[in-house]
């Protein structure tokens, strides 16, 4: 998707000309067809700053950042049932107040994080994002990660690690930004770009993205004849202790970025993928599930990170498949090399964002309402073939997110992706200031808070195991 300029206003205070309309891309349309109130499709971004922010300056900076990335300022255009497309209507200004402020208080961080999961910003008002600022939050611990602390009830999400964010209270001089995104319209990396622009406008400091890491083009041998068939139904995440309330649960934690030997044929992303596969396989064994191939969805984002970054849903989804025999922690080196071969091949493949079938399904040859009914029916029918879980590795945050001398640079950035059933579990990772920030998000119809905490512990164990045995070649 490309950035589109706003239509010019007449400059006399009279009515502006009809706003520009942009047809929904394939990803947006499929997401729009399958909306559910019980499990909102939200993306949550959480940024921890060491110091305070001025309310008026931040509101002005974020509003100006929206204007500089006008593709964010959009709402769903009204239309008749027989229209053949959904359309975005671009607006010159926000339709509603986007930024809100929450004073320090008991459990203020937990409550703000819960709000990110409970309701998506409406598509009917521009922009479909909201920014909540929790003031007076304690700083994230600079040393080793502390334990996640459960909330008052198991249905609530836990907070992150370290002082202040670990206890869920807003007692300190820091600030936490919570950005909630309607995933039908936008994704996390696009909105992080907007936040980087807001940081530069607020603090007056350069937030130019860092250069991506250089990868050796010949580190992995091509070909992998042993890849399991994609036609077999994959394993599902075994049910734990579901919660009585609908929606998603969430745990965030801070870990060390896993080490790997210099010149390794695999990346940190491959270590995260292997750890995710081992975590789910372990969990399913504990719950008596018969071994089946694991299929893990992985978003791939090839967009540039500069100020001209295309805004919208810009990632394409690929699926990494493992046979039950391959997911073996005692042969970690082999698992990591195999994972690297498969992820590199998938990243290099040229395919539409959701595959060729979705592009055909969204062709505007019949009314969009008819296509919506067909899409929902196919999604239900394809449930058994839906991937086991999703791993979204944002990677190293490319922006300093520097809000100036008083507020400072971001010390931690967490993302979480929707976890709707039948997949029901997502793992989202990003690294900032040399630390790995991990979010586990799950459908409450599948898992409970205790289940999420156990999965987090398993993930930490297996991620550490990729360091210990990855270099042994076993």
Protein Blocks (a to p, Z undefined) as FASTA:
>chain_A
ZZddddddehnopacdddddddddfklmmmmmmgcfklccddddddddfbdcdfklmmmm
mmmmmmmmmmlmccdddddfkbcbdcddddfbdfbdfbdcddddehklmmmmmmmmmpcc
dfkbccfbdcdddehiacddfbdcddddddfbfkbccddedehjlnopacdjbdcddddd
dfklpcfklmmmmmmmmmmmmnopafbdcddddddfklpcghjfkbccfkbccdddddfb
dcfbgcjdddddddddddddehiabdfklmmmmmmmmmmmmmmmmnopacdddddddddd
fbdfbfklccdjfbdcddddddfklmcfklmmmmmmmmmmmmmmmmmpccdfkojklmmm
mpcfbcfklmmmmmmmmmmmmmmmpcfbdcddebjafbfoigbjknopafbdcddddddd
fklpacddddeehiacddddddfklbcfklmmmmmmmmmmmmmmmmmmmmnoZZ
